[in-house]
Amino acid sequence: MPTGTSGALIDPSGTWTIVVAGGSGQRFGAQKQFLALGSRSMLAWAVETALQMSAGVVVVVPEASDFASSDARVQVVQGGTSRTQSVRNGLAAVPTSAEVVCVHDAARPFASVELFQAVVQELSPTVQGAVPALAVVDTVKVVDEATNEVLSTPLRSTLRAVQTPQAFHASILREAHLAAEHEKREGTDDASLVEAIGGYVVVVPGDVMNRKITTPEDFAWAQNALVEVLKGNS
């Protein structure tokens, strides 16, 4: 079990990862998680990295997906109608013996083992969740959705753009999802659900290469970036 930022190597035996790949691809125009990026799909890239830091990986896929893995440590479950529900389905397949659960989006194929390590190592008896994040470089406005009127301008130094993988003590992540289900509440990430029940979540430095692939332009970037990724892995 990780006890903090000691820099020591992580024993993955108590850690499981949920890889969320249940998206319909409406914004992209296709189920991007299954598109080939080099010799494997984006989803396969995410699963391969997660396996290096986990005792097991639960992959959440859309209905009718034929995704399968030859690795016995990988389980495949069907997603729900929202991201929160998909993670909940994945969490149900994680053994109760798991101490730490990471949640990672298949749309971030270039997350590194070091990033997984960073969020898991940050957990402690008092830190219940850790997420990678980048500083926001643009000024952000809060607007009225109906009128587009600017309501406020948050202080940029307090803002972070959050990534995955996100790591949590398994017990609090289960508690957060139970509360969200009871209250019929959704979250754009799992940290927001943990925060909602009073969980203590911190950020660690994110990685610019850990870009979320949302549009065809993002995918074109990933294809070009793959060359550098392969160099780094060689």
Long-range contacts (C-beta under 8 A, 24 or more apart in sequence): 1-99, 1-100, 2-100, 2-120, 2-121, 2-122, 2-123, 2-124, 3-124, 3-125, 4-121, 4-122, 4-123, 4-124, 4-127, 5-121, 5-122, 6-121, 7-121, 8-121, 9-117, 10-53, 10-117, 10-120, 10-121, 12-52, 12-53, 12-54, 12-55, 13-55, 14-55, 14-97, 14-98, 14-99, 14-100, 15-53, 15-54, 15-55, 15-98, 15-99, 15-100, 15-101, 15-102, 15-120, 15-167, 16-54, 16-55, 16-56, 16-57, 16-58, 16-94, 16-95, 16-98, 16-100, 16-101, 16-102, 16-170, 17-50, 17-51, 17-53, 17-54, 17-56, 17-57, 17-58, 17-101, 17-102, 17-103, 17-104, 17-116, 17-165, 18-57, 18-58, 18-60, 18-87, 18-90, 18-91, 18-94, 18-101, 18-102, 18-103, 18-104, 19-43, 19-46, 19-47, 19-50, 19-57, 19-58, 19-59, 19-60, 19-90, 19-104, 19-105, 19-106, 20-60, 20-79, 20-83, 20-86, 20-87, 20-90, 20-103, 20-104, 20-105, 20-106, 21-46, 21-59, 21-60, 21-61, 21-62, 21-65, 21-67, 21-79, 21-106, 22-60, 22-61, 22-62, 22-78, 22-79, 22-80, 22-83, 22-86, 23-62, 23-83, 23-107, 24-62, 27-214, 27-215, 28-213, 28-214, 28-215, 28-216, 28-219, 29-216, 31-62, 31-65, 32-107, 32-213, 32-219, 33-106, 33-107, 34-65, 34-67, 35-219, 37-109, 37-219, 37-222, 37-223, 37-226, 38-226, 38-230, 42-106, 42-107, 42-109, 42-213, 42-222, 43-67, 43-106, 43-109, 45-109, 45-110, 46-104, 46-105, 46-106, 46-108, 46-109, 46-111, 47-74, 47-106, 49-111, 49-112, 49-113, 49-116, 50-102, 50-104, 50-116, 50-165, 52-113, 52-116, 53-102, 53-113, 53-116, 53-117, 53-120, 54-102, 55-98, 56-94, 56-95, 58-90, 58-91, 58-93, 58-94, 59-90, 59-106, 60-86, 60-87, 60-89, 60-90, 82-186, 83-186, 83-187, 83-188, 84-177, 84-180, 84-185, 84-186, 84-187, 84-193, 87-177, 87-190, 88-177, 88-181, 91-173, 91-174, 91-177, 94-170, 98-170, 99-169, 99-170, 100-167, 100-168, 100-169, 100-170, 101-167, 101-168, 101-170, 101-173, 102-165, 102-166, 102-167, 102-168, 103-164, 103-165, 103-166, 103-168, 103-173, 103-189, 103-190, 104-164, 104-165, 104-166, 105-164, 105-212, 107-212, 107-213, 107-214, 108-163, 108-164, 108-210, 108-211, 108-212, 108-213, 109-213, 109-222, 110-207, 110-209, 110-210, 110-211, 110-222, 110-225, 110-229, 111-163, 111-164, 111-165, 111-207, 111-210, 112-207, 112-209, 112-210, 115-163, 115-165, 115-206, 115-207, 115-210, 116-165, 116-167, 118-204, 118-205, 119-165, 119-166, 119-167, 119-204, 120-167, 122-167, 122-202, 122-204, 123-167, 123-168, 123-169, 126-200, 127-200, 127-201, 127-202, 128-168, 128-169, 128-172, 128-194, 128-199, 128-200, 128-201, 129-166, 129-167, 129-168, 129-169, 129-172, 129-173, 129-190, 129-191, 129-194, 129-199, 129-200, 129-201, 129-202, 130-166, 130-167, 130-168, 130-201, 130-202, 130-203, 130-204, 131-162, 131-163, 131-164, 131-166, 131-167, 131-189, 131-191, 131-201, 131-202, 131-203, 131-204, 132-162, 132-163, 132-164, 132-165, 132-166, 132-203, 132-204, 132-205, 132-206, 132-207, 132-210, 133-160, 133-161, 133-162, 133-163, 133-203, 133-204, 133-205, 133-206, 134-160, 134-161, 134-163, 134-205, 134-206, 134-208, 135-159, 135-160, 135-161, 136-160, 136-161, 160-203, 160-206, 161-206, 162-189, 162-191, 162-203, 162-206, 163-206, 163-207, 163-210, 163-212, 164-189, 166-190, 166-191, 168-194, 168-199, 172-197, 172-199
